[in-house]
Amino acid sequence: MKRQRLTVEQAAEQSSSRVRMIVYGMLLAFAIITLLTACGLTGDDKQGTQHMHGSEKWETTASFDKLPAFLSDYTQLTSDLYDQVHEHAHIMSEINCYCGCMEGDSVETPHDSLLRCYLAEHPADDGSVTWTNHSTGCGICKKELEEVIALNKQGKSVDEIRDAIDAKYKPNKSGS
């Protein structure tokens, strides 16, 4: 009888030991996952990071000189337009975009100007730029920027450029 009791006690001890090993294994896995996650989040260098913001992909680069990597999926014309954003940002911030983004029709958060179709956030204190891919697939955004560039080269003022864009793209909402 004493022999069976030792076996029962040994079985209970082995079962308890297995449970402890499972718990320790889970704690170790949790610790490793936490460490890896923390290491990934602690870097000050957010350059080159991409993330989705609603339907838009945002990417931060070190400066205007470094275009976002997502442009590699698009035409050279699209890259060339993004390359012109810095030079024309002061004009673009005064221009309405008529693709529906300012009303929130094509995006979750309405844009405030044509500039917002290219830049998700204005340059940070460190010079980094957060780009958005919104205009990469939007012909109206691209055509408007092409016209901003062309009219600026002709020496037109911001008001003249805005009037030209409004005349060409602003929907005619007359009562029919």
C-alpha positions as CSV (number, residue, x, y, z in Angstrom):
1,M,0.0,0.0,0.0
2,K,2.8,2.4,0.8
3,R,4.3,1.8,-2.6
4,Q,1.0,3.0,-4.4
5,R,1.0,6.1,-2.3
6,L,4.5,7.1,-3.4
7,T,3.4,6.5,-7.0
8,V,0.4,8.8,-6.5
9,E,2.5,11.4,-4.8
10,Q,5.1,11.1,-7.5
11,A,2.4,11.5,-10.2
12,A,1.1,14.6,-8.4
13,E,4.6,16.0,-8.2
14,Q,5.2,15.3,-11.9
15,S,1.9,16.9,-12.8
16,S,2.7,20.0,-10.7
17,S,6.2,20.1,-12.3
18,R,4.6,20.1,-15.8
19,V,2.3,22.9,-14.9
20,R,5.2,24.9,-13.5
21,M,7.2,24.3,-16.7
22,I,4.3,25.4,-18.9
23,V,3.7,28.5,-16.8
24,Y,7.5,29.4,-16.9
25,G,7.5,28.7,-20.7
26,M,4.6,31.1,-21.2
27,L,6.2,33.7,-19.0
28,L,9.4,33.4,-20.9
29,A,7.6,33.7,-24.3
30,F,5.7,36.8,-23.0
31,A,9.0,38.4,-21.8
32,I,10.6,37.8,-25.2
33,I,7.7,39.2,-27.1
34,T,7.6,42.2,-24.8
35,L,11.3,42.8,-25.2
36,L,11.1,42.5,-29.0
37,T,8.2,44.9,-29.1
38,A,9.8,47.4,-26.8
39,C,13.0,47.3,-28.9
40,G,11.1,48.0,-32.0
41,L,9.3,51.0,-30.4
42,T,12.2,52.7,-28.6
43,G,14.1,53.9,-31.7
44,D,14.1,57.6,-32.1
45,D,14.7,57.1,-35.8
46,K,11.3,56.8,-37.3
47,Q,12.7,57.5,-40.8
48,G,11.5,55.2,-43.5
49,T,8.6,53.8,-41.5
50,Q,5.4,53.2,-43.3
51,H,2.0,52.7,-41.7
52,M,-1.6,52.8,-42.8
53,H,-3.8,55.7,-41.7
54,G,-7.2,54.8,-42.8
55,S,-7.0,54.2,-46.6
56,E,-3.7,56.2,-46.9
57,K,-0.2,54.8,-46.5
58,W,2.0,57.3,-44.6
59,E,5.8,57.2,-44.7
60,T,8.3,59.4,-42.8
61,T,11.6,60.3,-44.4
62,A,14.5,62.3,-43.1
63,S,13.8,65.3,-45.3
64,F,12.2,66.5,-48.5
65,D,15.3,65.3,-50.3
66,K,14.4,61.7,-49.5
67,L,11.3,60.6,-51.3
68,P,9.1,57.9,-49.8
69,A,9.8,54.3,-50.8
70,F,6.2,53.7,-51.8
71,L,6.8,55.7,-55.0
72,S,8.7,52.7,-56.4
73,D,5.3,51.2,-57.1
74,Y,4.3,54.2,-59.3
75,T,5.3,56.0,-62.5
76,Q,8.2,58.3,-62.9
77,L,5.7,61.2,-63.4
78,T,4.3,60.5,-59.9
79,S,7.8,60.5,-58.4
80,D,8.6,63.7,-60.3
81,L,5.5,65.4,-58.9
82,Y,6.4,64.3,-55.3
83,D,9.9,65.7,-55.9
84,Q,8.3,69.1,-56.6
85,V,6.2,69.3,-53.4
86,H,8.9,71.1,-51.3
87,E,9.4,73.9,-54.0
88,H,5.6,74.4,-54.4
89,A,4.4,73.7,-50.8
90,H,3.6,77.4,-50.1
91,I,1.3,77.5,-53.1
92,M,-0.2,74.0,-52.7
93,S,-1.3,75.0,-49.1
94,E,-3.5,77.7,-50.6
95,I,-5.0,75.5,-53.3
96,N,-8.2,73.5,-53.0
97,C,-8.2,69.9,-54.2
98,Y,-11.4,68.9,-56.0
99,C,-11.0,65.1,-55.9
100,G,-13.4,64.9,-52.9
101,C,-10.7,64.7,-50.2
102,M,-11.6,68.1,-48.7
103,E,-15.2,66.9,-48.2
104,G,-14.1,63.6,-46.8
105,D,-15.6,61.7,-49.8
106,S,-12.4,59.8,-50.6
107,V,-10.6,59.8,-47.2
108,E,-11.5,59.3,-43.6
109,T,-10.1,62.6,-42.4
110,P,-10.8,65.6,-44.8
111,H,-7.8,67.3,-46.3
112,D,-7.3,71.1,-45.9
113,S,-5.5,71.7,-49.2
114,L,-3.8,70.2,-52.2
115,L,-0.6,70.0,-50.1
116,R,-2.3,67.5,-47.7
117,C,-2.8,65.1,-50.7
118,Y,1.0,64.7,-50.8
119,L,2.1,65.4,-47.2
120,A,0.4,63.8,-44.3
121,E,2.1,66.0,-41.8
122,H,4.1,69.2,-42.3
123,P,7.9,68.9,-41.7
124,A,8.8,68.2,-38.1
125,D,11.4,70.2,-36.1
126,D,14.0,67.7,-37.0
127,G,13.3,68.2,-40.8
128,S,11.6,64.9,-41.3
129,V,8.6,64.7,-43.6
130,T,5.6,62.4,-43.4
131,W,4.3,61.7,-46.9
132,T,1.0,60.2,-47.9
133,N,0.3,58.1,-50.9
134,H,-3.2,59.6,-51.4
135,S,-2.3,61.4,-54.7
136,T,-0.5,58.5,-56.2
137,G,-3.7,57.0,-57.4
138,C,-5.6,60.2,-57.9
139,G,-5.5,61.9,-61.3
140,I,-7.1,65.1,-60.1
141,C,-4.5,65.6,-57.4
142,K,-1.7,65.0,-59.9
143,K,-3.2,67.2,-62.6
144,E,-3.7,70.1,-60.1
145,L,-0.1,69.9,-59.1
146,E,1.1,69.8,-62.7
147,E,-0.9,73.0,-63.3
148,V,0.5,74.6,-60.1
149,I,4.0,73.9,-61.4
150,A,3.3,75.2,-64.9
151,L,1.5,78.3,-63.7
152,N,4.2,79.1,-61.2
153,K,6.9,78.8,-64.0
154,Q,4.8,81.4,-65.9
155,G,5.2,83.7,-63.0
156,K,1.6,83.6,-61.9
157,S,0.7,84.7,-58.3
158,V,-0.8,82.3,-55.7
159,D,-4.2,84.0,-56.2
160,E,-4.0,83.6,-60.0
161,I,-3.0,80.0,-59.6
162,R,-5.9,79.4,-57.2
163,D,-8.3,81.1,-59.5
164,A,-7.1,79.0,-62.5
165,I,-7.4,75.7,-60.5
166,D,-10.9,76.7,-59.2
167,A,-12.1,77.7,-62.7
168,K,-11.0,74.3,-64.1
169,Y,-11.8,71.9,-61.3
170,K,-14.4,73.4,-59.0
171,P,-17.7,71.6,-59.7
172,N,-20.5,73.8,-61.2
173,K,-23.2,73.6,-58.6
174,S,-25.8,75.7,-60.4
175,G,-29.4,74.6,-60.0
176,S,-30.4,72.6,-63.0
